[in-house]
């Protein structure tokens, strides 16, 4: 075992050291806590427990290993409860399929972030009643607005280890593509068996530790989800992209939804006759509010992290991937803003996509800087060298793991030879919503010719309704002019590549000679032909074709996007086959890599985030953005919201908020130390995208806030957690309640959550 020196080296090394008990404290602070390592002097008062979060988005089953630290931090109930995703408090935490939410009443009321309901607001907005700007409050349950046919809440009910069922006997399969196919077939079989006879249950098989472990996850899929309340943008999106990812923050990033079911209590599509869902658990509003140094925990569904990727993959991301995506997002944002500038209806349809792109753009800039300028990629390479030295130092380890890093690097190097071509081709295939619709129709028609069990994942009978509802929901986000402008951008980008990297799909789309591919006139001509006569922009037409299409009928279709999808089929198949072979090869190596990493660490290792339920815990605390900078305090205040206001977006708090502040209508929401209503606070929790909307819990498991962001200085924490600067940003529950009480008069919702309106 090597010893990290200090600073970033220490931060990176935390991925590879024991993370429990006294060893955790020593690793995180650079020395052991006195209370754990030195016999106390009889005349000396006991030292307080010192904790610096080493990072880790922990699976529920791993939480037993953290019981000692949780108790020392003040957890007021049995830590064993955190190992059960169906018990309190985890049973109250749900996935929205991209964000997290939590039940806060016995009648299916959910709390999440404001930015997590953008598509709900978009679905119900019009230029005359722009909910994206003005917000919404349903005064009665009859006024609650549907989120559309694809709105979902997923309530996790079971985790089952199926690693042996997935990986058993794979060593005997030498062909890489066959190995990939076998894994996919086994996952599909497990899912089908899990869902059989249970239409309300959605099952998935999730991969952990880079394919070294697999779990079957069962979830109740609630399909009638309605918008209850979202404050106006001057609260819910205060600061906008100017403040995004930066501290201090003053954003009231909260909103409420409600889940409904049929009268029989089972999941059902939207119907006026449906009734509120009755969750087994719901959270109570905190009696002990957030305070500096206080314990906090977040349970949620984080999306993706890259901490178990290799040094080669980190360096490629630093040198190529993030810079490439940043340029793409900048151009994509400019196109969307240009199309929607003079058309409010298009601006509404573009809102969710635009906000997502802006969020990724800021994030990726931070990640790139952290990997490159911050030295994270270089440090990861150094640490991987330490791992290789440890492997080589023992004959048994060398025999078992000696070649694994080199083989993985060779595969990734081979992938990198065609990375620009492959990425550009993938982008062209996804650039147009209408081409995506056509491709789905073609694939589903082909798969329907097979017995259901033999169909590809995503195209079985279990998927048909979701696909149809996706086609219906597209109406709230599709505009032909916007779609065409985005498609043109991606075609131009592909055409600008060197000829050797230019995707074959480009010529197929344009129907042009190689010499004409850089000609904007050729692009405009091709797009005019595609969009002029296609019927797929019409909801009824695309749904009807989805249901009725056969390979034979599609072969005779005159729709230009259907014809294009058929033309692109062999190109897609060839690239897919190459990707599957590479994935199959890595599937034989990554588990060996993880096994070596676990043995090298000698302690608990957190798997990368993968969209499944995770927990992270720590304390409320500030940070220094630079070593020589003043330390940020961990709370912002209501007076700062008012002082920061300009009356113009994104710093335009509503008049009712300013009036309530000036009238000192603070009620019971004042923090005694701040002397004001707190707005947002910092904690040292380990989060990433997908955690948005996760409830922040206190030591009693009560709701004390909502996490909504991270800090720009630590964007590279998705690759390496950096304890000294990685922070999560939360809206304080007191600000949520104050806005509901003093600004928007949401008394009925406060009462439903067990809070007595006081203003």
N, C-alpha and C positions, 0 to 999 in steps of 0.2 A: 504494500500500500504506500502510495506517495503522499506527501503532505503539501497542500497548497500553501503558497507564501502569503499573499494578501490580495485585497482588491478583487479584480475580475477573476484572477486565478482561483481564488476561494469560491467565488460565485459559481464558476463552471464546475469546480470539483464537487460541489454539492450534489451533482447528478450521480456521483460515483462513490458516495460515502454513506455509512449507516445514518439513518434519519430518525432514530428513536433514543429516548433516555438521555443519559449524560453525554453520550457521543454526539448526539444532535446538537446539544448546547455548545459543546466544545467546537464542533465544526462550524457552527453559525457565528459564533462570537470570536473565534480565534483562541479562546481559552475556556476551560471548564468553569461552570458556575460554582461559586464558593459553596453554596448550599449542598452541591452534589459531590464535590471533590475534596473539600477540606473540612476536617472536624471542627465544628464551631467552638469558639471560646465561650466558656461559661458566662463571661461578663459581656458578651457581644450579642446584640439582638439578631435574630435570624434574618438573613438577607432575602429580599424578595426574589421570586423566581424570574429569571431572565430568559427571554425568548425572542429570537430573531427568526422569522419564517424562512426555512430553507427552500420553500417552493414545493410543489407537488399537488396535482389534481388527483386526489385519491379515490379509488373505487370504494364503494361501501364496505366490501369485504376486507379492505386493508385497514379500516379505521380502528380495529382492535389493537393494532400495533402502536397506535398513538394514544392509548388510553391514559397513560401516565401524564403525558404533556397536557392532555385535555383537562384532566383533574386539577393539575397545578395551575392551569390558566383560569380555572373557576367554573368549568362546566357543571351545571346544577342537576344533571340527571345522569343515568347510567350510560357511559360511552358505548356500551354494547348496542344500544338502540340505533346508533348510527351505522351499524353493519346491516341493518334490515331496511331495504328500500320501501317496504310497505308499512313500516311503523312510523310513529311520530318522531321527528318532524319531517323526515324525507317523504313520507306518504302524501304530504301536502304540496310537494314540489312537482311540477309538470313541465313537459316540453311543448312549445308551440311550433316545433319544426323549424328552428332557426334562432329562437329566443327561448327564455325560461319564464315561467310564471308560477304563482303559488295561490292556492285557495285560501281565502280569508273570511269565509262565512260558510255556514252549513248549506247555503242555497247556491253553491256553484260560482260565487263571486271570485274573480281572479284579479290579482294585482301584478302588473308588469311595467316595463318602461314605456314611455310615450313613443320612442322611436320604434318600438316593437309592434305598434298598432298603425304604422303609417299606411299599410295596405288596407286596413279596415277603414281608415279615414278616406283614403283614395277611392275605395270601392263605393263610398256613399257621398262623395263630394261632387259638386257641380260648380261651374263658374259663378252661379248666383248664390250658392250656399257652400262656400269652400271650407269644409271641415278641417282640411289640412292646416289652414291658417286660424280659423275661429274656434276649433275644438268642438266638443259635443258633450252634453250631459243629458242622459235619459231621465226624465222626471218620474217615469213609471216603468215597470218591466215591459209593458206593451210598446214603449218607445225605444227599447233597445234594438240596435240595428245589426242585421246579419253581416258577418264578415265575408260573405260570398261562399260559393260551393267548395272552395279548397281550404277554408278556415278549419284548423284542427287543434285539438288539445290531446296530448298523449300522456296517459296516466300509467306509470310503470307498476306492474304487479308481480313480476318475477324475474330473477336472474338464474340461469342454469349453465354451468360449465360444460361445454360440448367440445372441448379441445381434442379429446381422443377421437370423437366421431369425425372431426374435420381432418386431422393430421395423420390418423392411423394408417400405416402402410404406404404413405406417400414416398418413403425412401426408395421403394421398389420401382417407382415411375421415373424413368430417366429423361424422357422427353419433356422439355420445359412447358410447351403449350398444353400437352396432355395433363401435366400436373396442375396447371392453372384451371383447366376445364374440370378436373376432378374436384378441386376445392369448391368451385362454383356450383357444381352439381350437388355436392353434399350440403352446401349451405341452402340451396333451393329445396332439397328434400326435407331438411330439418324444419324450415319455415312452413312448408306445406303441411307437414304432420302436426306442427304446433297450432296452426290456424284451423285445421279441419273441424268442421261442425261448430265453429265459434266465430261467427261473422263480425262480432264486436271487438275481437282481439286482433291486433296487428303484431306480428312477430318479426324479429330481425335476428341475424347472426352477426355480431360485431367482433371485429378483430382487434386484439390488444397486443402490445409489445411487438409491433411490427410483424404480426402474423404468427407469434409464438403461442398465443392463447386466444380462445374463442368462447364467447358467451351467447347463449340464446336469451333474448330479452323479449318479454311479453308485456304488451301495453294495451290498455283500453283506448280505443280511438274514438274520441268524441267529435262528431261532425257538424254539430250545430253550435257555433260560437258567435257571440254577439258583442258589439261595442256598447259599453255602458257609459263610460266617461273618459274623456281626455281633455286636459286643460288646453287653452289656446296656445299657439306656437310661442307667444311671448313669455310663456312659462315653461312649457314642455320642451321647447327647443331654444331656450334662451342662450345666446352666445353663438349658436349655429356652428358653421365651419370655422369661424374665427377662433373660438375657444376649444373646438374639438380636440381631444387628447391632451389638453393643457390644464394645468392647475395654476391659479385658483379657478374653480368652476362655480357657477350660480344657476344651475339648470334644475328645474323641477321635472325631471325625466320620469314621469309616472303616468299610469293610465289603468283603467279597469275594464275587464271583459266578464262575460258570464257564459258558462257552458250549460247546454240544454240536452235533454234526452227525450225519448218517447215516453208516453204515459206508463209504459210497462217498465220503465227504468233502464231500458237498453239504448245503446247508441243509435241515433237516427239522423237522417238528413234534416235540414231546416224545415220546420212546419210551425205555423201559428199555434198548433195544439200541443207542441212540446212543453215540457216542464223543466224547471231548473234541476241540474245534476246534484246529487247528494254525495259529496266526497266523504271518505272515511275519516279524513283528517283535514283540519284547517288551522291556520296560524292565528294567534292572538296578537294584538298590538302590544308592543313592549311597554312594560311598566318601568323597567330599568333601561334608560336610553343610552345611546352611544356616548362614550366619554374617552378622553385621551388615555391610552394605555389599556383600555378595556377590551375584553375578549369579544371577538366577532367571528362568525362563520358564514360561509356561503355554500349552499348546495344548488347545483344547476347542471346544465347540459352544454358544457364548453365544446366548441366546434373542432378546431385542429391546432395542434402544436407540433413542433418538429424536433424536440429535444433528443430523441433517440435516432435521428438521422445521422449519417456518417459525416466526417469532416469534408469529404469530397462533395457531398450534397450541399453542405453549408457554404462551401467556397463557390460552388456554381450559382447558388442563390445570390450570394453577395456580388459576384462578378457579372451576372447576366440576368437572372430571372426578375429580380425586383426592379432594376432599371428599365427593363423592357416593359413590365406591366405598368409602371408609373407613366411612361410615355403614352401607352395605350389609354389609360384611364383619363389622362389629361385631354387627349383628343376626343374620347367618347363623351366626356362631360361637356366639352365645347359644342359638340354636335347636338346633344340633347337640349342644352340651353338655347342654342340658335334656333332650333325648330320650334321650341315652346315660347320664344320671346314675345311674339305677337299673337299667340293662340293660347288663351287660358285653358281651353279644354285639353290641349296636348300637354301643357305644363302639369296639369293634374295627373294625366296618365303616365307621365315620365317621373313623377315625384319619388316614388319608392325606389326605382332604379337609380335615379340621380343621387339620392341621399346615400344609397349603398356604395355607389362609385366614389363619392366624395369621402366617405368614411374609409374605404380601402386605400384611397390615394394618400391620405394623411398617414394612415397606419404603415403603408409600404415604404413611404419616405423615411419614417422613423426606424423601421426594421433594417432597411438598407444601410442607413448611417450607423446603426449599432453593429451590424455585421462587418462593415468595412472600416469606417473611421474609428469605431469603438473597439475594434480588434477581436470581436467575438469569434469570427470565423477562424482567425489565426490561432486563438487560444484553444478552440475546439480541436484543431489539428494537433497542437502540442499534447493535449490530453489523450487523444487517440493514439499518439505515439507511446505514451506511458502505458496504455492498455496493451499495445503490441509487445512492449518490453516485458510486461508481466506474463503474457502468454508464452513468449519465447524462453523465459527463465525456467520453465519446467517442462520436462519431456512429455508428460501426460497432457498438459495443457496445449503444448505445441502440436501434438498429434491430433488433438480434438478441434482446436480453434486456429491453428497457426496460419492457415491460408484464407480464412473467412473474410478479413478486411480487404485483402488484395483482390479476391474474386469479386467482391461487391464493387470495388472501385473499377474493375475492368468492365463490368456490366454497365455501370453508370457512365463510364467513358464512352462506351459504344453507343449508348442512348444519346449522349451529348453531340455525337456527330451529325445527327439529324434533328436536333432539338428545335431549331428555328423553323425548318420545314414542317415538322410535326405540329408545333404550336400554331403556326399560321393556318395549317389545314384544319385543325380542330376549331379554330376561331371562325373560319369561313363557314363551317358546318353549323355553327351556333349563332352566327351573326344576325340572321333573320328569323323572326318568329314564324313567318310563313314557311320558310324552308324547314324549320324544326317541326312544324305541324305536318308537312308533307312527309318528312322522314319517318315520323311516328306512325302515320297512316300506312305507309309502305311496310314498315317492320311488323306492325300488328297484323296486317292482312296476311303476311307470310307466316307468321307464327300461328295464326288461327288454323292453318292447314295441318298442324301437328297435334297429337294428343297433348292435353294440357300439361301433363307431367314432364313432357319433353321440350316444352317451350323455354325460351331464354328468360332469365330473371327480368322482371319488369313488364312482361308481355303475356302473363298468364291470366286466367279468368279473375283471379283475385285483384288484378291491377286495372281491369277494364273500366270500372266505375271511376277510379281516381283519374285515369287518363281523360275520360269524358268530362269530368268536372273541371279538370285543368283547361280543357278546350273552352268550356263555358266561361270560366273565370278570366280568361284572356281578354274578354271584352273591355274590362276596366283598365287595361294597361296597353292595349294595342291601338296604334294609329298607323295607317299605311305610309304617310309622309315620314314619320319618325322611323319606322322600320326600314324604309328605303334609304334614308340618310345614314343610318348606322351601318347597313349592309355595304353602302358605298365606301364608308370609311375603312372597313375591314378589307374590302377588295383593293383599295388604294394601297393599304399597308402591305398586302401580299404582293402586289405588283411592283412595289419599290424594292423588294428583296433582290439580292443577286440571283442570277438565273439558276444556279445550282441549288439554291434553297427555296425557290419559288414552288409553292404547292401545286400539284396537278389539278386540284379542284378549281384553281383560278381560271385556267383555260376552259375547263368544263362549264363553268358558270358563264363566262363571257362568250364562248363559242368563237374565240378569236385566235389568230395566229400568235406565236410567241412574240413576234416583233411588235404586235399591237397591244400587248398586255399593259403597258404603262400609259396607254392613251385614255384620258378621262372620257373622251367621246365614246370609246368602245364600252366603257363601264356604264355610262349613261344610257347608251342604246340597249345594252343587255338588261338593265334594270327596268327600263320603260316597257320592254316586252314581257318581263316577268310580272310586273304589278298591274299592267293594263287589263289583263283578261283573267287573272286568277280569282277564284271564288272563295278561297280559303280565309279571306279576311272577314267573311260573314259567319257569325256563330252557328246559325242553323245549318249552313252548307257544310262547314267542316265537321260538325258533330254527325250529320247524316252520312257523310262519306266515311268517317271513322267506323261507323257501325256496319256499313254495307259493303265496303271495299273488299275485293278479292284480288289476288295477283293478276288474274286474267282481265278483270275490269280496269285495273290501274294501268296495265300495259296499253290499253286503248284510250286512256285519259288524254284530254286536250289541255288540262290545267298545266300551265308552264312550271309551277313549282313541283307538281307531282312528276312531271317529265324530268325535271332537274334532279330530284331525289333519286329516281331510278338510274339516271346517268352517273350519279356519284357513287352508287352502291359498290362497285368493285374497288374504288379508291378507298372508301371507308373500310371495307373488309380487309384489304391488304394492310392498312395501317393498324387496324385493330388486332390482326393476327400477330404483327410484330410486337405490339405493346403487350399482348397476353403472353408471348414467349418470354419477354424480358421480365414481366411480373412473375411468371412461373419459376424462372431461374432464381430470382431474388427470394421467392417463397421458400426455397430450400436452404438459403443462406442466412436470412435475417433471424430466424429462431436461434441459430447457432451463435450469432453475434450477440443477441440479447442474453442468452445463457452465459456467455463469457462475461458480459457486462455485469450481470447479477453476481456472478461468482467473484469478480474483481471488486465490486463494491462492498460485499460482505454485509449488506443491509437492505433495507426496504427501497425499492425502486418504483417510482410512479410511472405508469404507462402514459404515452402521449394522449392528449385529448382526442376523442373520436366521436363526439356528439352524444355520448351516453352519460348517465348520472354520475357526478363527481362531487367531492367535498374538498374545501380548502378552509383553513382556519388560521387565525393570527390575532393581531391587535390593531386598534386605532392608533395611528401614528403619522407624523409628518416625515419629511425627507429633505435632503439638500440636493438640489438639481445639479450642482457641481460641488466638488470637495471643498472649495473655498467660498461657497455661496452661503448666505443666511439660510437657516432651516425654515421650510414652509410649515406654518401651523396647520393642524389637521382639520380645521373647520372654517367654513365661510358663513356669512351672516346676511340677514334680510336687508339691513341697511346698505350693504354692498350691492345688492341687486338694484335698489333704487338709485344709488349713486352712479352706477355703471350705465344706467338707462340713458338712451339718446333719443328715444321716440322713433327711431328707425330700425328696421331689421338689421341684425338679429338681436339688438338690445332694446326691445320695445315692450317692457312689462305692461300688462293691461292697466287701465285707469283704476279699476277696482282694487288692484293690488296696491297701487301707490296711495290711494285714499285710505285703505285699511292700515297701511304702515303709518301714515301721517296722523291718523286718529289713534294710534297706539292700541289697535284692537289685536292684542297678542294672545289673550286668553291663557290657557294652561300650557302653551307650547314654547314658552321661554326656556332657554337653558340658563340655569342659575349662575354658571361660571361666565358664560358669554354675555349674559344680560340681554340677550336678543333671541329671536327665533333662528335656530341654525338652519342652513340650507343644504350644503353638501359636506361630506367628510372623507378623509383618506384612511385607508387601512393597508396593511402589508400583505394582503391576500393575493393568491396566484389565480388569475383569471385570464380568459381570452374571449374572442367572439363566440356567441352562443350563450355565454354567461349573462348577457344583457337581460335585465328583468329579474334576475335571481334575487330572492329575498336575502337580506342580511339579517342574521339571527344573533341574539344575545345569548348569554350563558344559560338562560331558561328555555331557549328555543323559541323566543318571541320575536316578532317582526320589528326591527329597529331601523330598517332602511332598505334601499334597492341599489344594487350595483349597476352602473351603467357605462363605465369607461375605465381606461387605464391612463397612465401618464406617458407623454411623448418621449421622455428620457429613457424609458425602459421598453420600447416597442420590440426590441430584439429578444425580449424575455420569452417569446414563443419558441426560440431556439435555445436560450440559456436563461434561467432565472437568476436575477441579480438582486440579492437581498437588500442591499443598501439603498437602492433607488426604485425597485419595482413596487408600485402602489396601485391599488384599486380605488376608484372614485365612486361614491355612493350618495344618493339623495337621502337626507335624513327623514325619518318617518314623521318627525315633528313638522317639517316643512310641508310634507304631503297633507297632513291633517289640517294645518293652518290654512293652506290654499283651499281645501275642501270646505272648511268652516267659515273663514273670513272673506274669501274672494268669490267662490263659485256656488256657495249655498247648497252643497251636496249633503245636506243633513241626513237624508234617508240612507245614504250609503254609510255614513259614519255610524249611525244607529245600527245598521246591519252588521257592522264589524265590532260592535260592542263598545263604541266610543260615544259619549254623550256630547252633543254639540254644545259649545260654550260661548260662542260669539254671536 
